[in-house]
Amino acid sequence: MKIIKENLFTIIIVLTVMAGAGLIIFSARSGEDWRIQYANNLGLNVDQFTKDITSATLKQKVDADIKEGNDRGVTGTPTIFVNQVSLPFSATIKDDLDKKITELLATNPDQILIEEFTDYQCPVCKEYHTNVAELVTKYQAEEKVVWVYKNYPIQNLHPFAYEAAIAVEAARNQSKFTEMAELLYGNQENFKGPKF
Protein backbone atom coordinates (compact mmCIF):
# COMPACT_ATOMS: atom_id res chain seq x y z
CA MET A 1 0.00 0.00 0.00
CA LYS A 2 2.90 2.33 0.77
CA ILE A 3 4.32 1.83 -2.76
CA ILE A 4 0.98 2.69 -4.33
CA LYS A 5 0.71 5.88 -2.27
CA GLU A 6 4.29 6.90 -3.16
CA ASN A 7 3.72 6.21 -6.86
CA LEU A 8 0.41 8.04 -6.82
CA PHE A 9 2.09 11.01 -5.13
CA THR A 10 4.84 10.97 -7.78
CA ILE A 11 2.29 10.80 -10.58
CA ILE A 12 0.38 13.76 -9.13
CA ILE A 13 3.58 15.80 -8.85
CA VAL A 14 4.63 14.95 -12.43
CA LEU A 15 1.18 15.84 -13.77
CA THR A 16 1.16 19.10 -11.82
CA VAL A 17 4.58 20.07 -13.19
CA MET A 18 3.53 19.13 -16.73
CA ALA A 19 0.33 21.14 -16.44
CA GLY A 20 2.24 24.12 -15.11
CA ALA A 21 4.63 23.86 -18.04
CA GLY A 22 1.73 23.74 -20.47
CA LEU A 23 2.43 20.14 -21.49
CA ILE A 24 -1.04 19.00 -20.54
CA ILE A 25 -3.49 20.91 -22.64
CA PHE A 26 -6.80 19.82 -21.27
CA SER A 27 -8.30 19.59 -17.84
CA ALA A 28 -9.52 16.27 -16.57
CA ARG A 29 -12.79 17.65 -15.25
CA SER A 30 -15.04 14.67 -15.33
CA GLY A 31 -18.03 14.89 -17.60
CA GLU A 32 -16.96 18.08 -19.37
CA ASP A 33 -17.58 18.06 -23.11
CA TRP A 34 -14.23 17.93 -24.93
CA ARG A 35 -15.37 20.72 -27.24
CA ILE A 36 -15.74 23.04 -24.24
CA GLN A 37 -12.24 22.08 -23.10
CA TYR A 38 -10.92 22.98 -26.55
CA ALA A 39 -12.83 26.27 -26.54
CA ASN A 40 -11.33 27.11 -23.13
CA ASN A 41 -7.89 26.24 -24.39
CA LEU A 42 -8.29 28.64 -27.32
CA GLY A 43 -9.64 31.43 -25.13
CA LEU A 44 -13.03 31.46 -26.82
CA ASN A 45 -16.12 32.95 -25.27
CA VAL A 46 -17.37 29.64 -23.88
CA ASP A 47 -20.96 30.80 -23.36
CA GLN A 48 -21.23 31.81 -27.01
CA PHE A 49 -19.39 28.68 -28.14
CA THR A 50 -21.79 26.49 -26.13
CA LYS A 51 -24.80 28.23 -27.69
CA ASP A 52 -23.28 27.79 -31.15
CA ILE A 53 -22.49 24.07 -30.85
CA THR A 54 -26.02 23.36 -29.69
CA SER A 55 -27.71 25.55 -32.30
CA ALA A 56 -29.41 24.20 -35.38
CA THR A 57 -27.56 26.74 -37.54
CA LEU A 58 -24.16 25.04 -37.35
CA LYS A 59 -25.67 21.58 -37.76
CA GLN A 60 -27.34 22.89 -40.93
CA LYS A 61 -24.00 24.30 -42.14
CA VAL A 62 -22.21 20.98 -41.65
CA ASP A 63 -25.13 19.07 -43.23
CA ALA A 64 -25.04 21.47 -46.22
CA ASP A 65 -21.30 20.80 -46.68
CA ILE A 66 -21.94 17.05 -46.59
CA LYS A 67 -24.78 17.39 -49.12
CA GLU A 68 -22.59 19.53 -51.38
CA GLY A 69 -19.83 16.93 -51.16
CA ASN A 70 -22.23 14.15 -52.04
CA ASP A 71 -23.64 16.17 -54.95
CA ARG A 72 -20.10 16.75 -56.27
CA GLY A 73 -19.11 13.10 -56.03
CA VAL A 74 -17.05 13.19 -52.84
CA THR A 75 -16.82 9.65 -51.48
CA GLY A 76 -13.98 9.99 -48.99
CA THR A 77 -11.66 12.41 -47.32
CA PRO A 78 -9.65 14.32 -48.01
CA THR A 79 -11.00 15.46 -51.35
CA ILE A 80 -9.61 18.58 -52.98
CA PHE A 81 -11.11 20.61 -55.81
CA VAL A 82 -9.18 23.29 -57.66
CA ASN A 83 -11.46 25.64 -59.59
CA GLN A 84 -14.26 23.08 -59.40
CA VAL A 85 -12.12 20.18 -60.70
CA SER A 86 -11.35 17.32 -58.32
CA LEU A 87 -7.68 16.44 -57.89
CA PRO A 88 -7.04 12.71 -57.75
CA PHE A 89 -6.22 11.33 -54.32
CA SER A 90 -2.45 11.15 -54.15
CA ALA A 91 0.40 10.61 -51.74
CA THR A 92 2.14 13.46 -53.57
CA ILE A 93 -0.70 15.95 -53.13
CA LYS A 94 1.63 18.80 -52.25
CA ASP A 95 3.54 18.45 -55.52
CA ASP A 96 0.37 17.81 -57.54
CA LEU A 97 -1.40 20.83 -56.07
CA ASP A 98 1.69 23.02 -56.46
CA LYS A 99 1.92 22.06 -60.14
CA LYS A 100 -1.80 22.76 -60.67
CA ILE A 101 -1.59 26.19 -59.01
CA THR A 102 1.50 27.10 -61.05
CA GLU A 103 -0.26 26.06 -64.28
CA LEU A 104 -3.34 28.09 -63.39
CA LEU A 105 -1.35 31.17 -62.37
CA ALA A 106 0.30 31.10 -65.81
CA THR A 107 -3.16 31.67 -67.33
CA ASN A 108 -3.64 34.76 -65.11
CA PRO A 109 -7.00 33.80 -63.60
CA ASP A 110 -8.98 36.15 -61.40
CA GLN A 111 -8.92 33.56 -58.64
CA ILE A 112 -7.78 30.02 -57.86
CA LEU A 113 -10.26 28.35 -55.56
CA ILE A 114 -9.01 25.41 -53.51
CA GLU A 115 -11.82 23.58 -51.76
CA GLU A 116 -10.92 20.88 -49.28
CA PHE A 117 -13.54 18.44 -48.03
CA THR A 118 -12.20 17.17 -44.74
CA ASP A 119 -12.87 15.05 -41.67
CA TYR A 120 -11.09 16.20 -38.51
CA GLN A 121 -10.72 12.63 -37.26
CA CYS A 122 -9.07 11.43 -40.49
CA PRO A 123 -5.27 11.00 -40.21
CA VAL A 124 -4.75 11.54 -43.96
CA CYS A 125 -6.75 14.78 -43.77
CA LYS A 126 -4.33 15.97 -41.11
CA GLU A 127 -1.40 15.46 -43.49
CA TYR A 128 -3.24 17.07 -46.42
CA HIS A 129 -4.12 20.04 -44.21
CA THR A 130 -0.44 20.62 -43.44
CA ASN A 131 0.56 20.36 -47.10
CA VAL A 132 -2.23 22.61 -48.40
CA ALA A 133 -1.55 25.18 -45.67
CA GLU A 134 2.10 25.35 -46.74
CA LEU A 135 1.13 25.91 -50.38
CA VAL A 136 -1.47 28.54 -49.57
CA THR A 137 1.18 30.37 -47.53
CA LYS A 138 3.62 30.06 -50.45
CA TYR A 139 1.13 31.63 -52.87
CA GLN A 140 -0.33 34.19 -50.46
CA ALA A 141 1.50 37.04 -52.21
CA GLU A 142 -0.36 36.21 -55.42
CA GLU A 143 -3.61 37.22 -53.66
CA LYS A 144 -5.46 34.95 -56.05
CA VAL A 145 -5.38 31.67 -54.14
CA VAL A 146 -8.42 31.14 -51.93
CA TRP A 147 -8.64 28.10 -49.64
CA VAL A 148 -12.08 27.02 -48.47
CA TYR A 149 -12.71 24.26 -45.98
CA LYS A 150 -15.78 22.07 -46.32
CA ASN A 151 -16.90 19.64 -43.65
CA TYR A 152 -17.27 16.03 -44.70
CA PRO A 153 -17.27 13.94 -41.52
CA ILE A 154 -17.43 10.22 -42.25
CA GLN A 155 -19.33 9.17 -39.17
CA ASN A 156 -19.31 5.42 -39.78
CA LEU A 157 -15.48 5.52 -39.60
CA HIS A 158 -14.96 8.54 -37.34
CA PRO A 159 -17.75 8.81 -34.76
CA PHE A 160 -16.62 12.19 -33.35
CA ALA A 161 -15.85 13.94 -36.63
CA TYR A 162 -19.34 15.44 -36.91
CA GLU A 163 -19.04 17.03 -33.45
CA ALA A 164 -15.56 18.22 -34.41
CA ALA A 165 -16.94 19.87 -37.57
CA ILE A 166 -19.53 21.72 -35.51
CA ALA A 167 -16.82 22.79 -33.05
CA VAL A 168 -14.71 24.19 -35.90
CA GLU A 169 -17.67 26.16 -37.21
CA ALA A 170 -18.39 27.52 -33.72
CA ALA A 171 -14.75 28.57 -33.44
CA ARG A 172 -15.01 30.20 -36.89
CA ASN A 173 -17.78 32.39 -35.47
CA GLN A 174 -15.16 33.76 -33.08
CA SER A 175 -12.40 34.04 -35.72
CA LYS A 176 -10.55 30.98 -34.41
CA PHE A 177 -11.24 28.52 -37.21
CA THR A 178 -7.59 27.77 -38.00
CA GLU A 179 -6.66 27.42 -34.35
CA MET A 180 -9.50 24.96 -33.68
CA ALA A 181 -8.77 22.96 -36.84
CA GLU A 182 -5.11 22.62 -35.89
CA LEU A 183 -6.00 21.73 -32.31
CA LEU A 184 -8.32 18.98 -33.57
CA TYR A 185 -5.79 17.63 -36.04
CA GLY A 186 -3.05 17.77 -33.41
CA ASN A 187 -5.11 15.76 -30.94
CA GLN A 188 -6.64 13.06 -33.12
CA GLU A 189 -5.26 10.36 -30.85
CA ASN A 190 -7.60 11.66 -28.14
CA PHE A 191 -10.71 10.88 -30.19
CA LYS A 192 -11.53 7.73 -28.26
CA GLY A 193 -14.70 8.80 -26.53
CA PRO A 194 -17.17 11.66 -26.39
CA LYS A 195 -15.46 12.97 -23.27
CA PHE A 196 -11.69 12.80 -22.94
C-alpha positions in Angstrom: 0.0 0.0 0.0 2.9 2.3 0.8 4.3 1.8 -2.8 1.0 2.7 -4.3 0.7 5.9 -2.3 4.3 6.9 -3.2 3.7 6.2 -6.9 0.4 8.0 -6.8 2.1 11.0 -5.1 4.8 11.0 -7.8 2.3 10.8 -10.6 0.4 13.8 -9.1 3.6 15.8 -8.8 4.6 15.0 -12.4 1.2 15.8 -13.8 1.2 19.1 -11.8 4.6 20.1 -13.2 3.5 19.1 -16.7 0.3 21.1 -16.4 2.2 24.1 -15.1 4.6 23.9 -18.0 1.7 23.7 -20.5 2.4 20.1 -21.5 -1.0 19.0 -20.5 -3.5 20.9 -22.6 -6.8 19.8 -21.3 -8.3 19.6 -17.8 -9.5 16.3 -16.6 -12.8 17.7 -15.3 -15.0 14.7 -15.3 -18.0 14.9 -17.6 -17.0 18.1 -19.4 -17.6 18.1 -23.1 -14.2 17.9 -24.9 -15.4 20.7 -27.2 -15.7 23.0 -24.2 -12.2 22.1 -23.1 -10.9 23.0 -26.6 -12.8 26.3 -26.5 -11.3 27.1 -23.1 -7.9 26.2 -24.4 -8.3 28.6 -27.3 -9.6 31.4 -25.1 -13.0 31.5 -26.8 -16.1 33.0 -25.3 -17.4 29.6 -23.9 -21.0 30.8 -23.4 -21.2 31.8 -27.0 -19.4 28.7 -28.1 -21.8 26.5 -26.1 -24.8 28.2 -27.7 -23.3 27.8 -31.1 -22.5 24.1 -30.8 -26.0 23.4 -29.7 -27.7 25.5 -32.3 -29.4 24.2 -35.4 -27.6 26.7 -37.5 -24.2 25.0 -37.4 -25.7 21.6 -37.8 -27.3 22.9 -40.9 -24.0 24.3 -42.1 -22.2 21.0 -41.7 -25.1 19.1 -43.2 -25.0 21.5 -46.2 -21.3 20.8 -46.7 -21.9 17.0 -46.6 -24.8 17.4 -49.1 -22.6 19.5 -51.4 -19.8 16.9 -51.2 -22.2 14.1 -52.0 -23.6 16.2 -55.0 -20.1 16.8 -56.3 -19.1 13.1 -56.0 -17.0 13.2 -52.8 -16.8 9.6 -51.5 -14.0 10.0 -49.0 -11.7 12.4 -47.3 -9.7 14.3 -48.0 -11.0 15.5 -51.4 -9.6 18.6 -53.0 -11.1 20.6 -55.8 -9.2 23.3 -57.7 -11.5 25.6 -59.6 -14.3 23.1 -59.4 -12.1 20.2 -60.7 -11.3 17.3 -58.3 -7.7 16.4 -57.9 -7.0 12.7 -57.7 -6.2 11.3 -54.3 -2.4 11.2 -54.1 0.4 10.6 -51.7 2.1 13.5 -53.6 -0.7 15.9 -53.1 1.6 18.8 -52.3 3.5 18.5 -55.5 0.4 17.8 -57.5 -1.4 20.8 -56.1 1.7 23.0 -56.5 1.9 22.1 -60.1 -1.8 22.8 -60.7 -1.6 26.2 -59.0 1.5 27.1 -61.1 -0.3 26.1 -64.3 -3.3 28.1 -63.4 -1.3 31.2 -62.4 0.3 31.1 -65.8 -3.2 31.7 -67.3 -3.6 34.8 -65.1 -7.0 33.8 -63.6 -9.0 36.2 -61.4 -8.9 33.6 -58.6 -7.8 30.0 -57.9 -10.3 28.4 -55.6 -9.0 25.4 -53.5 -11.8 23.6 -51.8 -10.9 20.9 -49.3 -13.5 18.4 -48.0 -12.2 17.2 -44.7 -12.9 15.0 -41.7 -11.1 16.2 -38.5 -10.7 12.6 -37.3 -9.1 11.4 -40.5 -5.3 11.0 -40.2 -4.8 11.5 -44.0 -6.8 14.8 -43.8 -4.3 16.0 -41.1 -1.4 15.5 -43.5 -3.2 17.1 -46.4 -4.1 20.0 -44.2 -0.4 20.6 -43.4 0.6 20.4 -47.1 -2.2 22.6 -48.4 -1.6 25.2 -45.7 2.1 25.3 -46.7 1.1 25.9 -50.4 -1.5 28.5 -49.6 1.2 30.4 -47.5 3.6 30.1 -50.4 1.1 31.6 -52.9 -0.3 34.2 -50.5 1.5 37.0 -52.2 -0.4 36.2 -55.4 -3.6 37.2 -53.7 -5.5 34.9 -56.1 -5.4 31.7 -54.1 -8.4 31.1 -51.9 -8.6 28.1 -49.6 -12.1 27.0 -48.5 -12.7 24.3 -46.0 -15.8 22.1 -46.3 -16.9 19.6 -43.6 -17.3 16.0 -44.7 -17.3 13.9 -41.5 -17.4 10.2 -42.3 -19.3 9.2 -39.2 -19.3 5.4 -39.8 -15.5 5.5 -39.6 -15.0 8.5 -37.3 -17.8 8.8 -34.8 -16.6 12.2 -33.4 -15.9 13.9 -36.6 -19.3 15.4 -36.9 -19.0 17.0 -33.5 -15.6 18.2 -34.4 -16.9 19.9 -37.6 -19.5 21.7 -35.5 -16.8 22.8 -33.0 -14.7 24.2 -35.9 -17.7 26.2 -37.2 -18.4 27.5 -33.7 -14.7 28.6 -33.4 -15.0 30.2 -36.9 -17.8 32.4 -35.5 -15.2 33.8 -33.1 -12.4 34.0 -35.7 -10.5 31.0 -34.4 -11.2 28.5 -37.2 -7.6 27.8 -38.0 -6.7 27.4 -34.4 -9.5 25.0 -33.7 -8.8 23.0 -36.8 -5.1 22.6 -35.9 -6.0 21.7 -32.3 -8.3 19.0 -33.6 -5.8 17.6 -36.0 -3.1 17.8 -33.4 -5.1 15.8 -30.9 -6.6 13.1 -33.1 -5.3 10.4 -30.9 -7.6 11.7 -28.1 -10.7 10.9 -30.2 -11.5 7.7 -28.3 -14.7 8.8 -26.5 -17.2 11.7 -26.4 -15.5 13.0 -23.3 -11.7 12.8 -22.9 
